[in-house]
């Protein structure tokens, strides 16, 4: 489909090469009259109050980033409060209870409301532009994720003003955080507040995976994918496999708090360590989830500043992949002092050493890039040099705390506080500031001041080191973390005072940055200064609300350096899809590896229900927190209705028989099955669901090993007769079969009409619900109650999780029936049915595995 | 500890081990072989990390300012393979193997050592301490302080009464968590006498910052005398003022929570006070023990240690309070 690209390596020195596309660009000039105007009209964001419903990635990305910055400032203020309290020994500026809330909120906000959203926001903003795409494939989903995050995050923060903020530390270890020792709503704010931020993060991750794999400029094979996009792809994959553990963990803890199902209560056969495993299985990858996008920034900015391609592209990609894998094998290094067996400690210590190899590969690839080119000392360069220095130190102390005997001493001391701030601020905040400075000219009418930038960097770098370097020593003098006061005779006071002074110095740098933003940052105001750094990646192409006028063909890793005239030809509309042939917003969907054009997707535009759904989702969780159940349910129903409204026009069907994108290529505008972006999104969602279920399977067997004495083999409790699970399994299978038959009936609906499809959906819903009811009834009639033991709780939890799917699928089935009744479902326009079918198969599989586990294990173990 | 090892500790530890200036709660001020071995490892890593950091800064500076031709020739893909793969793999493998051997050694149980067993139970926000005799029975109960003899292996049996705590005496060795449903055993040995401080290292809510204790390392003779003293019931006062204090203690309901062996007070909710006068601190490492701090604690414990489980008892006259405090102080 695409003209064969010449052997593009992208690894040579920058320079121009002859290119086949020069001989014949896909579209000819002059472009038809009105084409550009139509494009502008279609992609223009709504005006007036309706501007709030905007979905374009370049707007949502900036809002998202601005909100993340706001939370960075708020959590930074909390840090200054803590530093003020600790400046002097036996200080009483802040009370014990307030301090405990403040440090919990500082960590929680920095991790969940700043770091992950900030890097996700940059992804939403940059990825489509960097890949030559018009927008992300699910713009409303990004908008939904943003609004839920904004509203929920702000309310969550406000809990501090009422003394209701969580105070269990950002990793919320039970039993301290369970109902017995934290009876107030504080811990619920954390669990439910973080709960929907997780949903927001997962929505973003699905968007990014599909965006990177399916919406690239033709010719941008995986081998030519910008490093930043690689980093974001792996970032999203890590969210998909890492976040489910904490989603399950927060669900278990909230259920324990609300309904007293004893997952973590030792006396009843639960185990507090289960939480630690679930939390850190998410929590350690989380560090790399934050770091990988930042590493992507560095690998993008540094080559520009050195004006030479990144040295060792493949090494860096492999390093990113290796980090993604190894990161899931290190979580127990947070638990070296829990007394777990030496053998497993050894394994996790080794994995913790191994993860420094990919970090080292990237570090030296960056240094080699500097050596090869000539580094211009700009503000982004300074932040990156600062990053290299700080992150190296943080990495080395990371090796130290991965060493088991050393960790026994410094675990939970200020040495660890110093370490992870070196890693997180050095590894993420400094590259983020480099990125702010570097990419600000993309949407601001003027650049940020280089002169001020040097001051900002200087203050932040000096302040950072003055704050956190002494903490290594404070820790080695024995100061534990999370203490609101300390005695004067232990020699910690001068170190703490130094840290406090440093913190204010760093804050001065951040303040100067805010002033600089107020002075010079002018987004969405018109003409931008263009490719000010002479960068090589596509986001620097001339663009408007429609992104690029035409979708370029990429032949190099550094297209703007290696493909002469690219910018002009793209802007003139000589590449693919220079207009809007369907009359609406559209994007080119390409194949995941080779990036060959597959079809043109009509993507949805601004939409009020999306915003409504997000706001009410946030309120659903927040009202649940304060136990206002009825208002919460009302909000939940409104959110679901709004989601249905938002989705109603997102499956438009084949409105055109095919559109000409240029170069003799005519593409369909509607596809279903494995080629379609919707199919990919559903598969990714199923991976998320499967990971949640895997975490539950882990929990089941973990509790068995922890407290076999509450298992039926010890208690003598008679497990339900085998006929129950067999019946339940048959019902499940029948439900899946009904859906499969319904799918066939849909294919033949021209002949058979719609009633067989609707009937199949109804039957499938009934059988799925009946299967769950049978399982619940079997345990109940056998006398098992979820409150009585860890075993009973986890058995019912398998059903509870299945119940989530039964509910979701019932809604999806009725949605599909509604589309059928209104003539929006047929043999071709069947994306809605196919997506429901995919998730249905998953739920049937999960149900069968769950039944096998719950009923076979007690008989075999 | 072997001779060469001691020399190594001395040489490597010299920069910071300037006698007491690291305080009594530092892993670098070692009073036992576990802590000493870890301290040596620590210094090796600190020095190694410093050299590596300087090396990275140096290479980066060369990459920026070195001769363009030459730096591009030296610092290419080989730098990535050498610096990013070979060097860390070699050094980290060596470090890992050494550290795991050390870790196994630190937790190893040898058949012939007869450890002194001390059961420590973490509670919000203090430490309940039971000394076990050779039969494994509880010999006596104390709180917020452990005394141990020089040279004898100690086995701390660590559990919790409520949430997760972590038991840590930095000068003797690493920390170990106290987790509901789990019994953890920490083996330590002191090799020189001194007063050491320990502190809860796992955040345990409210007054976590004020949950400390003292570990007193004594000669075996001193320890034996103390041990025998602790096994005896509380001394009966003869002084009328102290008798008044004791009677107040018993009549005011203090015995509902506290035990004083030899009296009717047998509460088990709070610390055993049988020999409170001989301890180094009240409030879990918070204040030294004297009549003033004892009286202050009784009257205003919620202010001195917010959220602790003992209510402030502002119900005594000045005279009564003095008698009560004097009685407690006399419980040596």
Interface residues (C-beta under 8 A of the other chain):
Chain A: X95 X96 X97 X100 X167 X168 X169 X173 X175 X176 X181 X182 X265 X266 X267 X270 X271 X272 X273 X311 X312 X315 X319 X337 X338 X339 X342 X345 X346 X349 X350 X353 X354 X356 X357 X358 X360 X361 X362 X363 X364 X365 X367 X368 X370 X371 X372 X374 X375 X385 X388 X389 X392 X393 X396 X397 X399 X400 X403 X404 X405 X406 X407 X408 X409 X410 X411 X412 X413 X476 X477 X478 X479 X480 X481 X482 X483 X484 X485 X486 X489 X490 X491 X492 X706 X707
Chain B: X16 X21 X22 X23 X24 X25 X26 X27 X28 X35 X37 X38 X41 X42 X45 X49 X52 X53 X56 X57 X59 X60 X62 X63 X64 X66 X68 X71 X72 X74 X75 X76 X77 X79 X80 X82 X83 X84 X85 X87 X88 X89 X92 X93 X95 X96 X99 X100 X102 X103 X104 X106 X107 X124 X162 X163 X164 X166 X168 X170 X173 X174 X175 X176 X177 X179 X180 X181 X182 X184 X185 X197 X199 X200 X201 X202 X203 X204 X205 X206 X207 X208 X209 X210 X306 X307
